[in-house]
Amino acid sequence: MRSALAASVLCLTVSGCANSLVADQDRNVASALPYDSVDCATLLTERDQLARRYNLSINAKPVFARSAMGLGPITPDVRSNRRRDVEKASGEINAMNRSLSRRKCDGAVQTLAVQ
C-alpha cells in the first residue's frame, strides 16, 4: 500500500513537469530574428494589430509568474487558453519591438535597458 502511494506521488510530481507553468511561460519568449526579414512598415502594422487584438500595449513584454523556490518546474499550468494566447502575443510583440529597435525603424519602441 505504501509503495503504491509513493508511486502515485512520484507520478503526480513528474506529470507536473510535462505541463509546467515555467516551461509554458518560457515558450512565450519569441526570437526577433524571423521578424528581421519583414519590412518596417509591415512589421509595425502587424505589431499594432496584434496589440489591438489582445488589448495589449505596443510595448508589451512576456509575463513570468513567481513560484516558490524549487517548485517552478512542477507547478502545473492552469491558465485559461485566453490567458495563454495573451501571454504568447506579449512575447511576439516584444520580439517585433526588438527587431524594429535593432533596425532603427521609425515608430520603434525603445527596448534596450537604460544604464
Protein Blocks (a to p, Z undefined) as FASTA:
>chain_A
ZZmmmmmmmmmmmmmmmmgfklmmmmmpccfklmmmpcfklmmmmmmmmmmmnopafkbc
cddddddehilmmmccfbdfklmmmmmmmmmmmmmmmmmmmnopghiacfbdcZZ
